[in-house]
C-alpha cells in the first residue's frame, strides 16, 4: 500500500457496467488507538457514482494487514444519501479484522475481516487457493492467492472470490455462490503524480470532514492528517 498508487477494476454487477478505483492516499488516521493508512475508493455504475468510501488499514509487526473501519458514503444519482454502513473498531462493539494474513494457509477455517453488529456486518474469509497464475486485462500474475469471502450475518448476499497478487492487491473479483453478482478485473495500475495525489488527498479529507457531521460513530476518531514526508 504505497501512497499514490491507484488500482482500477472494471466489469459488471448483475449485468450492469461497474468500475471501482482504489487509491492509497498519503493520509493517516488514528482508529482505536492504532495509526492507520487511509484508503479512498469509489464505486461507479454506468458512469454514475454510487459510493465513495474511506477505509483504514494497518500492518502489525508479524505482517498481518488489518482493517479497522470503513466510512462509505452512498449516493442517489449525484445526491449524497448518507453513510449508514459506517463502522469503526472499538465503537458500538465493532472489532477490527484481518484483511490479509501474513502467512495464509489453504484450509477450511475462516478468519474474521471485520465485525460490526450494529450494522449486521461480519465479513469472514477463507484461503481457497495459493500459487495460482491469473491473467486479467492489466496483465498476467504469478503466485496469486484466492480467498472466498462472505458476510455471515447476511448469508443471502452469497460468497465472493477475490484474487490477490503479491505487492499489488486485488486483481479479480468473482462469485462463488450464487453464480451472478459482482464480476470485476484489474484494468490499470496508476502511480499518481504530485498534483493527482493532492487531488485524492483533498477528496479524502472532504469525506473525513463530512463524516463528523453525519455519523456519531465516525466522530469518535481523530481527524485524518497528512503523513510526514
C-alpha positions as CSV (number, residue, x, y, z in Angstrom):
1,X,0.0,0.0,0.0
2,X,2.3,2.7,-1.3
3,X,0.7,6.2,-1.2
4,X,-0.1,7.4,-4.7
5,X,-0.9,4.0,-6.0
6,X,-4.3,3.6,-7.7
7,X,-5.8,0.3,-9.0
8,X,-8.8,0.3,-11.3
9,X,-11.1,-2.7,-11.7
10,X,-13.9,-2.9,-14.3
11,X,-16.7,-5.3,-15.0
12,X,-20.3,-5.7,-14.2
13,X,-22.7,-6.2,-11.3
14,X,-25.7,-8.3,-12.3
15,X,-25.1,-7.3,-15.9
16,X,-24.7,-3.6,-15.3
17,X,-21.3,-2.0,-16.1
18,X,-19.3,-1.2,-13.0
19,X,-16.0,0.4,-12.1
20,X,-14.1,0.5,-8.8
21,X,-11.0,2.7,-8.1
22,X,-8.8,2.1,-5.0
23,X,-6.4,4.9,-4.2
24,X,-3.8,4.8,-1.5
25,X,-3.7,8.3,0.0
26,X,-0.9,10.0,1.9
27,X,-3.2,10.4,4.9
28,X,-3.1,8.7,8.3
29,X,-5.8,8.4,11.0
30,X,-5.8,7.0,14.5
31,X,-8.5,4.4,14.9
32,X,-9.0,2.5,18.2
33,X,-5.5,3.7,19.3
34,X,-3.9,2.4,16.1
35,X,-2.3,4.7,13.5
36,X,-3.8,3.6,10.1
37,X,-3.3,4.4,6.5
38,X,-6.3,6.0,4.7
39,X,-7.5,4.3,1.5
40,X,-10.1,6.0,-0.7
41,X,-12.2,4.0,-3.1
42,X,-15.1,4.8,-5.4
43,X,-17.8,2.6,-6.9
44,X,-19.4,3.8,-10.2
45,X,-22.2,2.1,-12.0
46,X,-22.9,3.1,-15.6
47,X,-20.8,6.2,-15.1
48,X,-22.8,7.3,-12.1
49,X,-21.1,7.4,-8.6
50,X,-22.8,5.1,-6.2
51,X,-20.4,5.0,-3.3
52,X,-17.3,6.9,-2.1
53,X,-15.5,5.3,0.8
54,X,-12.7,5.7,3.3
55,X,-11.2,2.6,4.9
56,X,-8.4,2.3,7.4
57,X,-5.6,-0.2,7.3
58,X,-2.6,-1.0,9.4
59,X,0.0,-3.7,9.4
60,X,1.1,-5.4,12.6
61,X,4.7,-6.5,13.5
62,X,4.0,-10.0,12.2
63,X,3.0,-8.7,8.8
64,X,-0.8,-9.1,9.0
65,X,-2.8,-6.3,7.4
66,X,-5.8,-5.2,9.5
67,X,-9.0,-3.4,8.6
68,X,-10.0,-1.0,11.4
69,X,-13.1,0.6,9.9
70,X,-15.0,2.0,7.0
71,X,-16.8,5.2,6.2
72,X,-18.9,4.5,3.0
73,X,-20.9,7.4,1.6
74,X,-23.8,6.4,-0.5
75,X,-25.2,8.4,-3.4
76,X,-28.6,8.5,-5.2
77,X,-27.8,10.0,-8.6
78,X,-25.5,12.9,-7.8
79,X,-27.1,13.5,-4.4
80,X,-25.4,12.4,-1.1
81,X,-27.7,9.9,0.6
82,X,-25.9,9.2,3.9
83,X,-23.4,6.8,5.3
84,X,-25.5,4.2,7.3
85,X,-22.9,1.4,7.0
86,X,-20.1,3.2,8.8
87,X,-18.2,1.1,11.3
88,X,-15.2,2.0,13.5
89,X,-13.2,-0.5,15.5
90,X,-13.9,0.0,19.3
91,X,-17.2,1.7,18.7
92,X,-20.6,0.0,19.2
93,X,-18.9,-3.3,19.8
94,X,-17.2,-3.2,16.4
95,X,-13.9,-5.1,16.1
96,X,-11.0,-4.9,13.6
97,X,-10.4,-7.8,11.3
98,X,-7.6,-9.2,9.2
99,X,-7.7,-8.0,5.6
100,X,-4.7,-10.2,4.5
101,X,-2.8,-12.7,6.6
102,X,1.0,-12.6,6.7
103,X,1.2,-16.4,6.2
104,X,-2.0,-17.6,4.6
105,X,-2.7,-21.3,4.6
106,X,-5.2,-23.2,2.4
107,X,-7.7,-24.7,4.8
108,X,-11.5,-24.6,5.6
109,X,-11.1,-22.4,8.6
110,X,-12.3,-18.8,8.2
111,X,-10.8,-15.7,9.7
112,X,-12.7,-12.5,10.6
113,X,-12.1,-9.5,8.4
114,X,-14.3,-7.1,10.4
115,X,-17.2,-7.3,12.9
116,X,-19.8,-4.6,13.5
117,X,-23.0,-6.0,15.0
118,X,-24.8,-2.6,14.8
119,X,-24.9,-2.9,11.0
120,X,-25.1,-6.7,10.6
121,X,-21.5,-6.9,9.4
122,X,-19.4,-9.9,10.0
123,X,-17.1,-10.4,7.0
124,X,-15.1,-13.6,7.0
125,X,-12.6,-15.1,4.5
126,X,-11.2,-18.5,3.8
127,X,-8.0,-19.1,1.8
128,X,-9.2,-21.3,-1.1
129,X,-6.0,-21.5,-3.3
130,X,-2.4,-20.4,-3.4
131,X,0.2,-20.2,-6.1
132,X,-2.2,-19.5,-8.9
133,X,-1.4,-17.9,-12.3
134,X,-4.1,-15.4,-13.3
135,X,-4.4,-13.2,-16.4
136,X,-6.6,-10.1,-16.4
137,X,-6.7,-7.1,-18.8
138,X,-3.8,-5.4,-16.9
139,X,-1.5,-8.4,-17.3
140,X,-0.7,-11.8,-16.0
141,X,0.3,-12.5,-12.4
142,X,2.0,-15.4,-10.6
143,X,1.7,-16.7,-7.1
144,X,-1.9,-15.4,-6.8
145,X,-3.8,-16.0,-3.6
146,X,-7.6,-16.8,-3.9
147,X,-9.9,-16.1,-1.0
148,X,-13.6,-16.8,-0.6
149,X,-15.4,-14.1,1.4
150,X,-18.9,-13.8,2.9
151,X,-20.9,-11.8,5.5
152,X,-22.0,-14.4,8.0
153,X,-24.8,-12.1,9.3
154,X,-26.3,-11.7,5.8
155,X,-25.7,-15.1,4.2
156,X,-28.1,-14.3,1.4
157,X,-25.5,-12.0,-0.1
158,X,-23.6,-15.1,-1.1
159,X,-19.9,-15.8,-1.4
160,X,-17.3,-13.8,-3.3
161,X,-14.0,-14.9,-4.7
162,X,-11.0,-12.5,-4.6
163,X,-7.7,-12.9,-6.4
164,X,-4.7,-11.2,-4.7
165,X,-1.4,-10.6,-6.5
166,X,1.8,-10.1,-4.4
167,X,2.7,-6.5,-3.9
168,X,-0.4,-5.2,-5.6
169,X,-3.6,-6.4,-4.1
170,X,-6.9,-7.5,-5.6
171,X,-6.8,-8.1,-9.3
172,X,-10.1,-10.0,-9.8
173,X,-13.4,-10.3,-8.0
174,X,-15.9,-13.0,-8.8
175,X,-18.7,-15.0,-7.4
176,X,-18.8,-18.5,-5.9
177,X,-22.5,-18.8,-4.8
178,X,-24.7,-17.6,-6.4
179,X,-23.0,-17.5,-9.8
180,X,-24.3,-14.0,-10.5
181,X,-23.3,-10.8,-8.9
182,X,-20.1,-8.6,-8.9
183,X,-17.5,-9.6,-11.5
184,X,-14.6,-7.3,-11.9
185,X,-10.9,-7.5,-13.0
186,X,-7.9,-5.2,-12.9
187,X,-7.6,-3.0,-16.0
188,X,-4.9,-0.5,-14.9
189,X,-2.5,0.4,-12.2
190,X,-1.6,4.1,-11.9
191,X,1.1,5.9,-10.0
192,X,-0.2,9.4,-9.2
193,X,1.9,12.5,-9.7
194,X,2.1,15.1,-7.1
195,X,-0.9,17.1,-8.3
196,X,-3.0,13.9,-8.7
197,X,-2.1,12.7,-5.2
198,X,-3.0,16.1,-3.9
199,X,-6.4,15.9,-5.5
200,X,-7.0,12.5,-4.0
201,X,-5.9,13.8,-0.6
202,X,-8.3,16.7,-0.8
203,X,-11.2,14.4,-1.7
204,X,-10.4,12.0,1.1
205,X,-10.2,15.0,3.6
206,X,-13.6,16.2,2.3
207,X,-15.1,12.8,3.2
208,X,-13.3,12.8,6.5
209,X,-14.8,16.2,7.5
210,X,-18.3,15.3,6.5
211,X,-18.1,12.0,8.5
212,X,-18.1,14.1,11.7
213,X,-21.4,15.7,10.6
214,X,-23.3,12.6,9.6
215,X,-22.0,9.8,11.8
216,X,-21.7,9.7,15.6
217,X,-19.6,6.6,15.3
218,X,-17.1,8.4,13.0
219,X,-17.0,11.3,15.4
220,X,-15.0,9.1,17.9
221,X,-11.9,9.3,15.6
222,X,-9.3,12.0,15.4
223,X,-9.2,13.9,12.0
224,X,-7.1,12.5,9.2
225,X,-3.7,14.1,8.8
226,X,-1.0,14.1,6.1
227,X,1.8,11.6,6.5
228,X,5.2,13.2,7.4
229,X,7.4,13.4,4.2
